[in-house]
Amino acid sequence: MHILTTMNKKVFFLFLNLMFCCGYVGAQQVEKSDLQKRAEAVDPKQNIANARSLYIHAFNDYYNKGQIAQGVECAVKATALYYKENFYKEAFDLLRRADEAINSGKQSASAKAASHYLVTKERVQMYMKLRKSESAKDQLAILENLAAQTSDESVKNDLLYTKAIYYYTFGQNAQGNAVFKEMANKLTAQKEYGKVDEVYQTLIANGRKSNNANMVAQSYSNYIAWKDSANALKHADEINALKQQIADNEAAISEKDSSLTLRSAIIIGLCVLAGALAAALVVGGVVLMRFILLTRKQKKTIKMAQDSDALKAKFISNISAQLEPTLQKLDGRIPEVKALLDFSNRIQTLSELQNNADTELELEEVQIQQFCENLKEEVRDRLKSNVTLTVNAPKMNVNINKEYVSHILMHLLTNAAEYTPAGGNIWLDFKKRSPHKYQFMVSDTGCGIPEEKHDDVFKPFLEIRDLTTGDGLGLPICKQMAQNMNGDLAIDPQFTKGARFVLDLNV
C-alpha cells in the first residue's frame, strides 16, 4: 500500500521538519548574505516566483564568492520551489548546476561529499513525488556512498530518515519499520530519548492520517516495546548517577578528613614562618632605607650631570650664535671663513638636536623605493669614474621623518662617494626587520674605518681639526637625529670590504 499517497501535505512537511531537527544540517552556520535573507523573508505562498528567483541569485552570488556550501543550500531551496509548481525540468537543471559548482569549488573531499549529499537528497524527494521508485532507489544508493565519504554521524542519521520516507512512500512498510527501529536504537544508545519518542509519535500519526491500521498497530507495538526498554535504561542511568554521587561524597569526606591534619601542620608552620618574616622585615626595612637614601643621592648626581651637559650645550650654542654676526661680516668666499661659518651652523644644529631629544617628531608616509631612487639621483654627480651606486628597496609605503632620514642618508652617501675609488661600488639597502622596525644600510668598497674608531666617529670635539678639511660634526649630528627618531646609527663591524653604516628606525 502506498502510505504517502493520501497523506496530508502538512503532516508530510511536519515530518520533514522533524527529520531536519534531528538529523544533519548541510550548510554550516555562517553569516547569511543579504540576498539569502531577502529570499527567506518572502512568503512562498504569496509570491513563490520572487522567493525562487532570490534564492537562485543568492546561489550565483555565493558561487562567485567561492562559498559553495551556502550556495548549495540556496540552490536546494530554489529547487523545492520549482517542483512545488511542477517545474521539474528547471528543478533538475538547477541541481545539475549545483553539482557542477561543488565539483569546481575548493572544498575538502568530505565537504564536497556533504554538499553533494544535499543535492542528491533533493533528487530523491523529486523522484518520490513523481512516483519513480527505481530512480529514487538509484539516488538513495548514491546518498549512502556520499554519507560514508563525509564520515559525519549526523549525515548517517539523516540517511536513515530519508530511507524510511522512501520505504513508506512506496508501501514497503516492513523495510520502513526496520529503518525506524535502527534509528531508534541508535538514538537510544546516544540517550536521545526525547527524539526517539517524537519519531514514533509522528510515525503513528502518519499511519492514522493514511488510514493504515496495520502500520499504526506495528508502530504502536514497537513504540510500547521501546518505551519499556527506554524507561529501564533511564532508571539504570538514574541509579548509576546516584551511586556515582554517593561515591563522590564519600571521597570528598575522606579528603576533608585527611586535609584537617595537614592544615594543622600548615598553621604551625605558618606561625613559625610569620615570626621569621617579621624579623626579615625589620632587617629589610633598614636595608631599604639605606637604598632609598643612596638612590636619592644617585638621582641628584645624575640630575647634576644632565644639567651640566645641558649648560655645556647651551654654552657652546651661545658662543656659536655670538660669533656668527661677526663671521657673517667676513668674506664667505675665503675657505677659512666659510669653514668657520659652517662649523658655527653645525654646532647650533647639534645643540638644538640635543635640547629637543624628547620632542615627538612628525612622520610622513613615503614610497620607499622612489625615496631611495631620488637620493641616488641627488648624489650621482659626486661619484667618481665607473663607481656603481645600487638601490635595493621594495615597493612599499613606510612612515618616517623624511627630513631627518634624508639628511642622514645623503651625508652617508656623500661620504661613500668621497672615499670610494674609481671602479668601486656603493649600495643603499632598505629592509623591514619587524612590523615596527626598519633598517637603512649604506655600504661602500672604500678604505673603510678602523675598528677602534667605530665609536669615536660619532662623538663631537674629540680632536683638534683643520676646519677647512672638515669639522667632524657630520656623523655626530646624524647619530643625534637617529636617536631623536627613537633609533640608532652605527657601523657594522662584520662588513670588512669597506664601510657599512646601519640606520635602525623604530616607529
Sequence and secondary structure as in RCSB ss.txt:
>XXXX:A:sequence
MHILTTMNKKVFFLFLNLMFCCGYVGAQQVEKSDLQKRAEAVDPKQNIANARSLYIHAFNDYYNKGQIAQGVECA
VKATALYYKENFYKEAFDLLRRADEAINSGKQSASAKAASHYLVTKERVQMYMKLRKSESAKDQLAILENLAAQT
SDESVKNDLLYTKAIYYYTFGQNAQGNAVFKEMANKLTAQKEYGKVDEVYQTLIANGRKSNNANMVAQSYSNYIA
WKDSANALKHADEINALKQQIADNEAAISEKDSSLTLRSAIIIGLCVLAGALAAALVVGGVVLMRFILLTRKQKK
TIKMAQDSDALKAKFISNISAQLEPTLQKLDGRIPEVKALLDFSNRIQTLSELQNNADTELELEEVQIQQFCENL
KEEVRDRLKSNVTLTVNAPKMNVNINKEYVSHILMHLLTNAAEYTPAGGNIWLDFKKRSPHKYQFMVSDTGCGIP
EEKHDDVFKPFLEIRDLTTGDGLGLPICKQMAQNMNGDLAIDPQFTKGARFVLDLNV
>XXXX:A:secstr
  GGGS  HHHHHHHHHHHHHHS  SS      HHHHHHHHS HHHHHHHHHHHHHHHHHHHHHTT HHHHHHHH
HHHHHHHHTTT HHHHHHHHHHHHHHHHHS   HHHHHHHHHHHHHHHHHHHHHTT HHHHHHHHHHHHHHHHHH
T HHHHHHHHHHHHHHHHHTT HHHHHHHHHHHHHHHHHTT HHHHHHHHHHHHHHHHHTT HHHHHHHHHHHHH
HHHHHHHHHHHHHHHHHHHHHHHHHHHHHHHHHHHHHHHHHHHHHHHHHHHHHHHHHHHHHHHHHHHHHHHHHHH
HHHHHHHHHHHHHHHHHHHHHHHHHHHHHS TTSHHHHHHHHHHHHHHHHHHHHHTTTS    EEEEHHHHHHHH
HHHHGGG  TT EEEEE  S EEEE HHHHHHHHHHHHHHHHHHS TT EEEEEEEEEETTEEEEEEEE SS   
GGGTTGGGSTTSS   GGG  S HHHHHHHHHHHTT EEEE TT  SSEEEEEEEE 
